[in-house]
Amino acid sequence: MSRNRIKNENSEKKFVLLREILKDKNAFAAKVNGEIKDVDTKIDSKDKLEILDFNDKEAKSIFWHSTSHLLANAVTILFNDAKPTIGPAIDEGFYYDFDMQPLNPDDLKKIEEKMKELAGKKIPIIRKEISIEEAKKIFKNNPYKLELIDELKNQNENVISIYQQGDFVDLCRGPHVPDTSYLKNFKLLKVSGAYWKGDSSNKQLQRIYGISFPTKEELENYLKMREEAEKRDHRKIGKELDLFSFHEEGPGFPFIHPKGMIVINELISYWREIHKRAGYQEIKTPIILNKELWMRSGHWDHYKNNMYFTKIDYLDFAIKPMNCPGGILVYKSRIRSYKDFPLKLAEFGLVHRHELSGVLSGLFRVRAFTQDDAHIFITEEQIEGAVIDVIKLVDEVYKKFGFEYHVELSTRPENYMGSLELWNRAENALKKALEHYGLKYKINEGDGAFYGPKIDFHIKDCIGRTWQCATVQLDFQMPLRFELGYEGRDGRKHVPVMIHRVVYGSLERFFGILIEHFAGKFPLWLSPVQIIILTVADRHVEYANEIKEKMEKEGLRVEIDCSAETIPKKVRNAQIQKIPIIITIGDKEVTEKKLAVRTLDGRVVFGIKPEELIREIKENIANRELRFEVQKLK
């Protein structure tokens, strides 16, 4: 964690404002006694402070949300009729929704200029607490803020916090940075339409997205990465390569095309191979199960707003958002013994989760996806070994794709299920496993699942972005709720411990990550079309078909382009389709019974024997190598 723990050394004054301490430390956010506090909080000498920097998740949220207020300040100055609604920090940056006239790129430039002007004035950002009545007077001309105030009133909130910077006032819980000078390095990224509260029956608003960083260098690096990411956008590449699509008839539900299914099936085959070797047994469970099961698992209380429902024979059922209850029922289908453990039940389970339309994003955020799930049933003494085995498996998979990763441990959330004692035991067990394996990790306080703490793996792609994929969740709670048992060495009944884990995470999302990581240039073993044969003239087609037939008999995926186009045009078309091996056949190749071979990196080798090429390709695929080096053939 990027935190400096300090003790307040101000012994002359009984109290000092956090704002002053942060100023001295050149920082903008801190925790006081373990809680994020506003900069106008009074601190005494007994308080423990944790100064946060931009690497901390909470600090990022404060910084980005503060920048959204700077944006709203600028918009209300430039557009008198604009009504600000909400402006949260999101996973990457922030947005603010306004009821106002449609905006264009020139408007964004004007807004940026005004934001820079306000940031340069170093305007203090000050928190005030007021009554419901005062808040209604301040926001009397903004129906959206009045609606939010009424919601707070219905929640029995008697005091409301507002934040003021100069003449601009916004309804907000906070906290924020001390003043606008912290927010100089930002960029407005785009504007789009959004409905108030995500409801299409409400008025459409103007949503402005942005990003900000503490330093100019960080902003410039981000913008360069974003430019490269746009070139690699999996939605764009997916359409160009005919891998998948989305349709209005099923918003948020991906349609995987034949070429996309080749990649998906190769991922599944690899997964099955390594899981069989690791002692997993594959199962399949239904996607619709009754309400009573989801109430018993705790999902009904903790997750029902993200679930889809139906009725069967007048009874309530739910489409599963997670696979664990199904795996538990398989466990309960027979009497279990300690001799069965560790029992590893794995499943490619299709789950459905309701996501708001505004957050849907290609394969990265969908409403239906396939989890490469597994549930491992063990004794408490087996926890450390079982978790280490999962870590080893995850490490092997990520290295196969060339990913680096870092690890985070998420602890008990505020709304947790079960006893504090079991939670402490679970958290300590995960820490021991990580430390025994020698993995450095960051702690995410309060970010665990409602039933147990978890280890999350964040992979880094080739342009430096991170993606949370694999997770290992330790669960003492569900075995108790479902009254699971096993016969121990002592002949008595005991309750097992349960590990929930995924490696890919979501198969569809992992597919999308790979598309962007490789920019569509998949390794040979994943490529939908592995080889394309280009003929110079019609007289070369017979030999081309002969080579194609030999390759297909060896299980290779091959196409022929015998069109009337020129060879440079055919090569260009093959490169656009990102086919890794391009074979050209002309008179010389037909006469010598050899091949001219080109790879996507532009390397060309002539006079290659077909048998030698096939052998090298098969070896590359069998080892699932990341690259194919044609120069080795010469």
N, C-alpha and C positions, 0 to 999 in steps of 0.2 A: 504494500500500500504506500502511496506517495503522501505520507502524513508525517508531520513533526509534532510529537506530543510535547507540550510545554506547560509549565506552571506559571500562573499569573504572578509576576514578581512585584507588582505594585503594592508595596506595603504602607506607603504614606497615605494613600487614599483608601477609604473603605470600599468605594465602588469606582469602576471605570467603564466607559462604554466600549463594547466590542469593536465598534467602528474605529476607535483610537488604536486599539491593539493591532487590528488588521492593517491600519495605515503604517504602523511601525514595522510590520512584518512584510509589507508589500504584497498582501494577500487580500482575497475578497470573500472568503467563506470559512466558517469554522463550526465545530461542534462544541457545545458546552455541556459537560457531564453526559456525553454520549448522544446529545440531541442537536440537530441543526438549529441554529438560532439566528434571529435577525441582527443586523449590525448595530441597532440601537438598544440591544440587550445590556443590562447592567451586570457587570462581572465583579465578584469579590475575590480575595486572595485564596479562598478555599476551593474555588471552582477549577475543574480540570478542563483544559482547552486542547482541541485537536485542530490544528490549522490544516485546511484542505487545499489541495491544488487542483488544477484543471483535469488531472488524471483520475480524480475521484468522481464517481458517477453522480453523487449528489451535487458536487460543485459544478459539474457540467450543466446540470439541470438549472441551477441558480443562474449561471452565466447566460445560458440561452434564453431563459424566461425573462431575465432582465433586458436582454436585447429585443425581445418581442415588445416590451413596454416602450423602448426607445423608438421602435418602428411605429407603434400606435401614436406616440407623441408627435412624430413627424407627419403622419397621415392626417391627423386631426388639425394640424396647422395648415397643411396644404389644401385640404378638402374640408371645408367648413361643415358640409352636410354629412360627412362620414360618421357612422355610428360604430364604435368598436364593440365587439362581442366577447370573444375569448382568444387568448394567445398563449397556448402552452408550449413548453419544451417538449420535443419528441425525441425519438431514438437518435436522430442525426440533425440537430439544429432546432428550429422553432417555426411556428407559423402564427399568424394572427388573422382572424376572420372579421371582415368589415361589411356592414350594410352601406353600400356606396355605388357610384357609377362604375361601369366596367373599366378596367385598367389596361394599359398597353405598355410595351417595353420602355418607351420614353418616360412614362409616369414613374416606373420603378427607378429610373436614373435620378429623377427629381427627388424622389423619396430618399434615396441613398444620400444625396447631397445634403438634404435637410438633417438626416440622422448624423452625418459627419459633423455638421455645424453644432448640433446639440451635444454630441459627445465631446467636442472640443471645449465646450463651456464648463465642463466639470460640475454639472448640476447635481447637488445632493439628492439622493433617493431616500425619502423619509416615510416611515411607517406611522400610521395613526389608527387608533381604534375609536370607532364611533357607534352610535346606536342605529337601529334599523330605521328609525324615523329620519335621522340625519342623512343616512345613506340614500334614502328615497328622494330627499330634497336635492342632493348633489347630482344624482343620476335621473332626475325627473324627465329629461328629454330623451332618454335612452331606454326603450322598452325591453331590450335584451338584458341589460343590467338589472332592471326592475324585476324581471322574471327570476333572475338568479338570486336577488335579494329575498324575494318571496320564498324561494326554495330553502334558503338558509333559515328564514323565519319558521318554516314548517318543521325544520330540524331542531327547533328550540334554541337557535343561535340568537342571543340577545345583543352581542357585540360583534361588529363587523370590522375587519381590517381593510384599510385602503392604503395605497402608496402614491406619494406625490413627488414629482420632479418638475420644478418650476410651476407653470400653470396647469400642467397635465396631471390628472388624478385618475387612478384606476382601482377597481374593486379587485382585491387579491389577498391571498393568504401569505404570500411571500415564502421564504425571504428573498432579498435582492442584494446585488452588489452595492457598495457604499455610494458611488456616484457614477455619472454617465461617462467619465473619462476612461473607465475600465473597458468600455465597449467600442473602441475606435476601429477594431479590425473585424469587419463584417462584410457580407455580400448577400444581397437579395437574389434568390435563385430563380423563382418563377411565380406566376400568379395563376390561379385556377378557380373554378367555381366550387362551392361547397354549400350544402344545405345546413341551416341552423339546427344543431343537435343531430345532424346526420339523417334527418327525416325529410324525405322528398316532398312531403305535403307542406313543409315550411318554405319560407322565402330563400332563394339562392343568394349567397353572399360571395364576396371576393376574398379568396384566401391567398395571402402572400407568404411564401416560404423563404427562409433565410438561414444563414449559418454565421457563426462568429467564433473568434479565438482570442486568447490573451495577447498573442503576438502576430505581427505581420507575416513573419516567416511561416508560422503554422497555417495561417489562412492561405498563403500562396501554395504551400505544399498540398493542402486539401483541394484547392481548385485545380491543380495539375492532376491529382489523382482522380478527381471527378470527371475531368475531360477524358482521361484514359478509360474510366469506367463507362462513360457514355458510348465509347467505341465498342466496348465489350458487352453492352446491355444484352442480357440473355433474351429479352423479349424481341429485340431486333434480330439477333443472330438466330433465335429459334424460328422466326418467320422465314428468314433467308434460307436456312438449311432444312425447312419443312419438318421441324421436330415436334412442335406442339402448337395449340391455339386456344383461344378463349372465345366464348360466344354469349350473346345476350340471353339466349335460352337457358344458360346456366352460369350466371355471374359468380366469379370466384371459384368455379369448378373447372380444372384443367382438362383439356382433351389432348391426349398424347398420340401423335401420329406414328406410322410404321417405323420411320427412321429413329424417332425418339424412343420407341419401345425397344429397339436394338440396344441403345445405351442403357436404358432401365434394366433390361434383362441381363446385360453383362454385369451391371452392378449387383443384381440379385444373385447371379451365379457365383461371383467372387465372394459375396457375403455368406452364401450357403456353404461354400467350400471351407472358409476359415472357421465358421461356427460349428460345422460338423467335426472338424479337427479339435475344436475346443470343448467338445462334449455337450453341445446344445441339442435339444430335441425340438423340432418344429411342430407348431400347432396352428390351428385356424379356429377363430371364434366368431360368432354372429355379430353383425353390425347393429342389430336392434335388440335391446333387452329391456325388461320391464322396470317401471318406476321404483319398485321396492328395492331392487338391486342397487340403483343409483342413490337412493336414500341411505342405504346401509353403507355404501362405500364413502359417503360424504360428498360426492360430486353434486348431488341435488342441492345441498345447502351452499356449497362453495363455488359451483360452476354452472348452475342452471341457466344463467343469462347468456351463456355461450353455447347452449345445447339446442338441438332440434328435436321435436316431439311428434308422436303420432299415437293413434289409438288402434288397438287390435281387440276384437270381441268386447268392445266398450271399456277396455282397461287402458291405462296410460303406459306408454312405452317411450323410450328415448333412443335416438341414434347415438351410438357411442362416440364420446369425445376423446376417450382413452381406452386402452386395451386391458388395463390391469384387472378389472372385475371379471372379465372373461377368463383370463389366465388363472385367477383364483378359483373359479368354478371347475376348471380342469384339474387343479390341484385337489379339490375336495371330492373328485369323482371316485376316489379309492382311498383306502387307509395307507398312510405314509409312515416310513420308519427313518431313523437317523441314517440308516444304511443307504437310503436313496439320495442323500445330500452330498454335495450341492446338487439340487435338482434345477436344471436350466431349461426353461420352456421359452422358446423363441417364436416370434410371429411377425409376418408382414401384415399388419392390421390396418385396414382402411378406417380412418376416423373422420368425423365431421365436427367442425367448430364454427359457430357463427361469428363472423368478423364484419365490422361496419364497412360499407362500400368504400368509404374514403381511405381506408388503410390497405385495401387490396393492392397487391403489387406483383404482377406476373406470377412466377412460381414461388416467389419468396414469401408471399402472404396470401393464402388461399383458404377456401372453406372446406375442402376435402383433400386429404393427403394420406400417404401410406407411411406409417412408422415402422422402422425395423426394430421392433420392441422385443424385449426379453425380460422375463421375471425369474429371478433366481431365489430359491428357497433354501435356507441354511440355518444352522444353529448359531447362537450368538458367538461362540468360540471361533466360528469359521469366517466372521465378517472381514477381518483384515485380509486374509488370503483371497477371499472371493473378490473383494474390491480391487486388489492388486492384479488379479487375473483379468478383470475388465479393463483396467488401465493399460495393461500390456496389449490387449486386443485392439483397443482404440489407437494406441501408438502405432501398431503395425499397419492398420488401415490408413491412417493419415500420412504415414511415410510413403505408402504405395502411391499416393497422389501428389507427393511433393509438398505437403502442407507442414508448416511449423504451427505450433499452438501454445497457448498459455492456459492455466487452470485457475478456476475460481471456486471457492467453497461458500455456499449460501446457507445461512443459518435460520433458526426458528422465526417465522413471520409472526406478526401481531395476532392474526386470526388463525391460530394453529389448533390442531386436533390432538387430543391425548394428554398425557401427563408430562410435566416439566422434567421429571427424572428420566423418562425414556428418551426425551429429546436430547438431554445432556449426554446420555450414553451414546446415542446415535451420532451426534456431532463429534464427540471425542473419538469414536471408532473411525470415522472418515479422516479426521486429522492424522491419526496414527498410521492409517494406510498410505496417505499421501507422503508423510514424512519417512516412512519405511522405504517407499519406492524412490524417494529422493526428489520428488517434484516440488518445485516452488509454487506457492499458491497465494492468491489474494482472497480475503474474506469479504463477502457481501452480507453484512448484517441484515437479518430480517427478510431475506429474499428467497428463502427455501419454499418448497411446496407445502401445502397445508398439512400433509401427512408425514413429512420428513425432510431432513436436510439433504443437500445434493452437491455433487461436484459437477461443474460445467466445463466443457472443453471449448475454447475459442480458437478456431483455426485462422491462420493468416494466409490470404491469397497472394498471387504474384505481384499485385500492385499495392500491397500493404493493408488492405481492408481486413477486418476481423469479422468472423461469423460464429455465432454460438450454435454448435451442432450436437455433439455427444453430451450425454448427461448420465450421471449415476446417482440414483436416489435411494437412500436407506430408510426403510419403513418398518417401524415396530407397530404402527397403528392398525393398518388394514388386517393383518393376521388376527389381531384381537377382535376387531369389529365383525370379522367373518368366522370367528371361532375356529380358526385353523389349528390343527394339531399334528403331532407326529409321536411315534413311540420311541422314547429315548433308550440309551444303554441300560438305564435302571428299570426298564419295563413300564415306566409311567408316561402319561401324556404330557407333552410340552408344546409350547407355542413357537413356531418357527419365526425367523426374521426374513424379511422380503427385500430384495434389491430390484428396483425398476431401472432399466437402462436402455439407451439407444446409442447407436454409433453414427449412422448417417443422420439420424434425427428424423427429418421428413425426407423420404426418398425423392419426392418431387423438388423440394427446396435444394437438396444436395445436388441434384441434376442441374438446377439453375446456377448454383455456385460453380460447378465444374465448367459449365458453358462459359462463364465469365473468366474463370481462372485460366482456362486454356484458350480463351477468345474464339471458341468453336473449333480450334485445332486439336482435336482429341488425340490421345495416344492411339496407336494401332488397335489395341485390344478393345477400345471403346468406340472407334470410328464406325458410323453407320455404313459407309462405303470405305473399304480399306484400300482398294486399288482401282484405278481406272486405266483402261488401255485405249490409247489414241492411235488411230490409223492415218497414215499420210494419204493413201489412195485406196480405192475399192479393191485393188489386187492384194492388199495386205490384210483384208478382213478374215480370210480363211485361217491364216496363222494366228491372228488375234483371237479368234474363237477357240482355236486349239489351246492357246495359253490360258484363256478364261476357264475352259473346261477342266484343265489340270488343276488350276487353283481352287476352283469350286469343289473338286473332289477332296481337297485337303481342308475344306471347311472355311475357306477365305471368302470374303464378301467383295465381289468384283463386278464392275460395269465396263461396257465398251462404248466409246464415242466414235462412230464411223460416219459421222455427218460430213457434209461437203465444206465445212468451215476450214480455215487454215489452221495449221498446227499451233501457231502462237495464240489464236483465238480459243482453240480447244484447251490449251494449257491454262489460259486465263480463266476460262469457265470452271475448270477443275480446281484452280486455286480459290476461286470465289466460293465453291462448294466445300473447300478446306479438306479435300481428299488427300491423305498423307503420302500415298505413293502413286506417281504418274508414270506410266510406261508408254513410250513412243515406239511404234513399229513402222519402219520404212523398208526400202529395198534391201539395205545392208543387213537389217535384223532378220528378214525372211531368208536371205541367202546363207547367213552364218548361223541361223537358228539361235540367235541371242537377243538381248533386250537392251534398250536405252532407258535408264531409270532416273527419275527426278523426284526430289522430296520438297516439302513445302518451304524449307529453309533456302531453296534455290540451288541446292547441290545437284549435279548431274553426273552420272557415271555411265559409260557406254560399254558394250560388249559383255554384258552380264549373262551367265548361263541361267535359264529358267529354273532348273533344279536347285541351283545355289541360292537364287533369290527366294524361292519358296521355303527352303530350309531355314534361311535367316529370318524370314517373316514369321514362320511358325514358332521359332525359338523366342523371338521378341514377344509374341502374343502369349506364349505359355508362361513366360516370366512376368507378364504384364508390365513391361518396361515403359518408361515415360517417353523415350525417344527412339527413333529408328535411324541409325547412321548408315547411309547408303555407301559411304566411302570405305567401309569395312569390307565391302564386296570386291574391291579392286586391289 
